[in-house]
Amino acid sequence: MFRRWTRRLPAIAAALGVAVAAGRASTSGQIAAPWAGVLDEHPGIQYATRPTTDRVATLNRALAQHDRTLARDPRTGYLRAVLDALDVAPESQLLVFSKTGVQRAYTSPQHPRALFFDRSVAIGYVPGAPMLEVAAHDPQQGVVFYLLDQSADAPVFHRTMSCLSCHVSASTLNVPGIIARSNTVGDDGNVMPQLGTYDVDHRTPHPDRWGGWFVTSEEGPAPYTQRAHAGNITFSGRGNTSNQVFVDWMTSSPETRGYLSSFSDISSLLVFDHQMHAINLLTRLNWEARIASAEGRAAVSDAGVRGLVSELAEYFLFTGEAPPSVPLTPIPNFARHLEAKTPKDHLGRSFGQLDLVNRLLRYRCSYMIYSEAFDALPAPVKAAVYDRMVEILSAAGGSRSDYRTVKPEERLAILEILRETKPDFPGR
C-alpha cells in the first residue's frame, strides 16, 4: 500500500537516495514530471516550511504575545504548567524505561521517561533532564516535534527536525508520526533488538506488548501473569527474565523524585496503543490525498488513497482487536477525562466510554473520529471513509469476518451515535 513513497532521512540522504513518485495525468491532460524528492518535501506537503496550527503552535503564539504564561515548578519544571495549558490529564501518565527517545541518556529502569497524552498531543518528561519533549498532531502536517528548555526563564517551544530520524519510518507509515513499540530490554535499559521488537497497535497480541514499559493497575502490577505481556521485565544476556526493576520502581517513592505518580496504567497503555496508529493513518491518508490533488488526480480514484480509506475505516471500527485476557479497571480520572472530551448522543452513549472487559471501548468505534485531523481530510475522502464504515456495519458485516459476530443492536448503536454526533455522517 505504501509502495509509492519512501522517506530519505537527512543525515543519510546519499545512502538512501531519492524517492520518486510516478506522476500521472495532470489537469491539462499532460503527464506530470516525476517528483524527484521525498514525501514531506512534496509541493503539496512542505512539512518543514508550512505554518502549523497544532495546539502547541497555538500555545507558543499565546506565550509570545503574553496572553499566556507558564509557571515553573522547582521539582518538575514546566511539566505541570504545560499539562494544564494543554488540558492533558496527569492520570494519563505512562512510563517507558527503555533507553529510547531524544533524552535516552537520562532514561533507565531507575529513571523512566513519563509520557502524558490525549487525542492530539504527547509530552515526555524525565526528572532532571534538560528538556520537555512534546509531539503535537497538526491536522494537516502530521506530528510536529518540539522541545522546551526546563531551565528557561521565558519558556518557548522550539520545533525540532532531529526527531524525524526515528519518527519517519515504516513504523510511522513513512510520515512524521508517533512510535508505539515493544522492545526487549536489558537490566540497564538498553534495547536488545536481536531478541525481538514489535510495533504495537490494538491488534497486537498482548504477549508482544509493552516490553520496556512499566505496566500497573490500581493495585500495583497489572493482573496478568508475567507471560501475558512483556512489561515490567528485563532480560539478561542469556535470555533470562527478571521483574526486579519493577519491584525496585514501586518501592522507590517516585513522587519524592519528581514523578507525578508511580502509575503506568494498563488501560492508558491500551488507549495509547490504539491511538498512535490512528494518528499515523490519518496523516498518511491526508498526505496521499493532497499529493494526488496536487498532481492533478482525483484523490478518491487513486489506488493508494482507496486502500488507506478502507484501512482507516476498519481500524476505527476495531477490526482485529486483541481483547483483554482479564477484566481491567482504569484509573478513574483518566476514564472521566477521556469520556468528557468525547461527544455523547441524547442517550449518553459515547465512543470515549471504556469497556476493558471484552474490548477497549464500550462501543467499538474510535473516538479519533472526532479529531481535528479526521475533520481536516478532504471532503470526498472523508465521505469515502464514512461509506466504508457503513458497509462494515451493515447486516452482512461487509467483508470483515470478525464483524459478522457483532450483534445487530451493537452495530445499530454505533450508527446511531455517529449519525447524532457527526453532522456530516450519512443517513442523518
C-alpha positions, 0 to 999 in steps of 0.5 A: 500500500505504501509502495509509492513513497519512501522517506530519505532521512537527512543525515543519510540522504546519499545512502538512501537516495531519492524517492520518486513518485510516478506522476500521472495525468495532470489537469491539462491532460499532460503527464506530470514530471516525476517528483524527484524528492521525498514525501514531506518535501512534496509541493503539496506537503512542505512539512518543514516550511508550512505554518502549523496550527497544532495546539502547541503552535497555538500555545507558543503564539499565546506565550509570545504575545503574553496572553499566556504564561507558564509557571515553573515548578522547582521539582518538575519544571514546566511539566505541570504548567504545560499539562494544564495549558494543554488540558492533558490529564496527569492520570494519563501518565505512562512510563517507558524505561527503555533507553529510547527517545531524544533524552535516552541518556537520562532514561533507565529502569531507575529513571523512566521517561513519563509520557502524558497524552490525549487525542492530539498531543504527547509530552515526555518528561524525565526528572532532571533532564534538560528538556520537555519533549512534546509531539503535537498532531497538526491536522494537516502536517502530521506530528510536529516535534518540539522541545522546551528548555526546563531551565528557561526563564521565558519558556518557548517551544522550539520545533525540532527536525532531529526527531524525524530520524526515528519518527519517519519510518515504516513504523510511522507509515513513512510520515512524521508520526508517533512510535508505539513499540515493544522492545526487549530490554536489558537490566540497564535499559538498553534495547536488545533488538536481536531478541525481538521488537514489535510495533504495537497497535490494538491488534497486537497480541498482548504477549508482544506488548509493552516490553520496556514499559512499566505496566500497573493497575490500581493495585500495583502490577497489572493482573496478568501473569508475567507471560501475558505481556512483556512489561515490567521485565528485563532480560539478561544476556542469556535470555533470562527474565527478571521483574526486579526493576519493577519491584525496585520502581514501586518501592522507590517513592517516585513522587519524592523524585519528581514523578507525578505518580508511580502509575503506568496504567494498563488501560492508558497503555491500551488507549495509547496503543490504539491511538498512535496508529490512528494518528499515523493513518490519518496523516498518511491518508491526508498526505496521499490525498493532497499529493494526488490533488496536487498532481492533478488526480482525483484523490478518491480514484487513486489506488493508494488513497482507496486502500488507506480509506478502507484501512482507516475505516476498519481500524476505527471500527476495531477490526482485529482487536486483541481483547483483554485476557482479564477484566481491567479497571482504569484509573478513574480520572483518566476514564472521566477525562477521556469520556468528557472530551468525547461527544455523547448522543441524547442517550449518553452513549459515547465512543470515549466510554471504556469497556476493558472487559471484552474490548477497549471501548464500550462501543467499538468505534474510535473516538479519533473520529472526532479529531481535528485531523479526521475533520481536516481530510478532504471532503470526498475522502472523508465521505469515502471513509464514512461509506466504508464504515457503513458497509462494515456495519451493515447486516452482512458485516461487509467483508470483515469476518470478525464483524459478522459476530457483532450483534445487530443492536451493537452495530445499530448503536454505533450508527446511531451515535455517529449519525447524532454526533457527526453532522456530516455522517450519512443517513442523518 
